[in-house]
Amino acid sequence: MFRLLAGLLILYGSVGFSFKLCQEMRLRIKHVEQMKEIFRMFQTEISYSRAALPETCLAISKRISEPYKTAMQEVYKETQKRNGMQFPGIWQEKMGQCIKDLPVKRQEQEIFLGFGNQTGFIDWEMQVGMIEKNKNQLEELYIQLKEAMLNKEKVITGIGVLGGLMLVIVLI
């Protein structure tokens, strides 16, 4: 009886672990989608209202979800303090804190955080162009991640189930 229970728990654990890995991949893709959406909103706001970047951050913060919402509001508040720090530095600091615990890899972080450095001292048309470039980079990355996820999910799930069965057979 205990062997059967132990075997079921081992199998349950290995399958659960494989599903957890798949869930992390889905969360990474979700955050890349949100980053793309943020760039799209920046592009729209700057194109139509020609607002400055801090005001654009405040406007976008009203339309996005956490953790980006709070970070955008903090970027706006920090730029209003006028403590000598420029938008690129504030963007990197606040957004870096925002995404440090998220399941995004270094490549996505560099694109997202690098946005502030590319838009600091140029006119609105150039800003829109740079945002478009960043958005396209994230779009390419998103497509690659989606394709990889479809393949990896099947493999990870299969290995989790088969690995669990193998452990059950070997240990019991």
Secondary structure, 3 states (H helix, E strand, C coil): CHHHHHHHHHHHHHHHHHHHHHHHHHHHHHHHHHHHHHHHHHHHHHHHHCCCHHHHHHHHHCCCCCCHHHHHHHHHHHHHHCCCCCHHHHHHHHHHHHHCCCCCCHHHHHHHHHHHHHCCCCCHHHHHHHHHHHHHHHHHHHHHHHHHHHHHHHHHHHHHHHHHHHHHHHHC
